[in-house]
């Protein structure tokens, strides 16, 4: 399992605490240090819609002055050049599932 995020994100910290409490091993990928390429993003978009992956509520979105009405194609371009626009955490599960964001109820069902 891989967890993508940044170390200072509250949602990422909650997810890591949850996984550790369950004794689940994972590899952490810091989005500030390792870029997600187009191939990976395309794979993720086959599992979750852009509306889930693209974070319109974060600081980076506001700082860049982006508009919520931009097209998915424009959002994809932005995600490829600005990693902090991803909603976090993104968890690639061993079974191929992709979880985005922290939702304890979903985590309980997925990792029970």
Phi and psi in degrees as a GROMACS rama.xvg file:
@    title "Ramachandran Plot"
@    xaxis  label "Phi"
@    yaxis  label "Psi"
@TYPE xy
-123.406  137.776  UNK-2
-115.047  122.093  UNK-3
-104.37  133.337  UNK-4
177.228  -161.903  UNK-5
-127.815  149.829  UNK-6
-66.7711  -22.1847  UNK-7
-92.848  -1.92173  UNK-8
-80.1765  127.978  UNK-9
-60.8376  -40.7876  UNK-10
-65.8896  -37.4416  UNK-11
-65.5465  -42.979  UNK-12
-61.4441  -41.7464  UNK-13
-62.436  -44.3483  UNK-14
-62.8701  -44.0807  UNK-15
-62.7975  -42.5945  UNK-16
-61.7893  -42.5189  UNK-17
-60.3167  -50.5243  UNK-18
-62.8999  -40.4898  UNK-19
-64.9536  -41.7155  UNK-20
-62.2442  -31.9584  UNK-21
-85.0527  -3.68027  UNK-22
71.9742  27.2927  UNK-23
-94.8324  129.854  UNK-24
-84.3432  144.268  UNK-25
-155.059  157.285  UNK-26
-99.7337  137.467  UNK-27
-102.273  131.139  UNK-28
-115.344  115.251  UNK-29
-82.3808  114.857  UNK-30
-67.5147  -14.6702  UNK-31
-78.5524  -21.7502  UNK-32
-109.259  -26.3379  UNK-33
-127.685  119.27  UNK-34
-79.212  144.004  UNK-35
-90.0296  123.744  UNK-36
-84.2403  174.876  UNK-37
-63.5535  -37.6869  UNK-38
-61.8851  -45.8986  UNK-39
-64.8923  -44.3402  UNK-40
-61.5394  -41.5104  UNK-41
-62.16  -41.559  UNK-42
-61.0906  -47.7046  UNK-43
-59.7999  -40.5585  UNK-44
-68.4619  -17.7044  UNK-45
-78.536  -12.8235  UNK-46
-111.49  -27.6498  UNK-47
-138.92  142.536  UNK-48
-72.8181  159.931  UNK-49
-55.9571  -35.6619  UNK-50
-60.7149  -24.4034  UNK-51
-88.3198  -42.2461  UNK-52
-73.6285  -33.3749  UNK-53
-91.0356  122.158  UNK-54
-91.2803  107.057  UNK-55
-93.9054  1.86915  UNK-56
-106.754  -5.2746  UNK-57
-84.6431  168.207  UNK-58
-61.196  -42.9946  UNK-59
-60.9505  -40.5742  UNK-60
-59.4407  -46.6139  UNK-61
-67.6591  -42.438  UNK-62
-61.6056  -37.953  UNK-63
-76.3493  -13.2195  UNK-64
69.4424  30.9802  UNK-65
-75.9712  156.846  UNK-66
-103.075  138.279  UNK-67
-64.5545  -15.2121  UNK-68
-91.173  5.45636  UNK-69
-63.8534  150.631  UNK-70
-70.6776  162.969  UNK-71
-61.8382  -34.1907  UNK-72
-64.061  -41.4818  UNK-73
-68.3132  -39.9892  UNK-74
-60.4441  -41.75  UNK-75
-61.7701  -43.0787  UNK-76
-59.6957  -43.6022  UNK-77
-64.9004  -42.3631  UNK-78
-60.8612  -35.8178  UNK-79
-71.7508  -22.2985  UNK-80
-109.165  -11.4242  UNK-81
-137.267  93.8187  UNK-82
-60.9918  -25.7825  UNK-83
-77.9685  2.06179  UNK-84
-86.5132  -5.58442  UNK-85
-73.6408  139.362  UNK-86
-70.8937  136.711  UNK-87
-123.332  156.079  UNK-88
-78.2477  163.644  UNK-89
-112.885  122.961  UNK-90
-116.275  119.728  UNK-91
-90.4114  108.269  UNK-92
-78.9804  155.318  UNK-93
-61.9822  -25.7446  UNK-94
-86.1397  3.88361  UNK-95
97.3111  -10.6943  UNK-96
-68.4916  155.463  UNK-97
-127.459  118.021  UNK-98
-104.536  138.608  UNK-99
-128.585  128.16  UNK-100
84.4275  173.386  UNK-101
-109.199  119.563  UNK-102
-136.684  105.452  UNK-103
-57.3338  -37.3752  UNK-104
-62.8201  -45.5658  UNK-105
-65.0876  -40.461  UNK-106
-62.8733  -41.6821  UNK-107
-59.0483  -44.6146  UNK-108
-67.3387  -41.9177  UNK-109
-71.5548  -40.5062  UNK-110
-108.364  23.8527  UNK-111
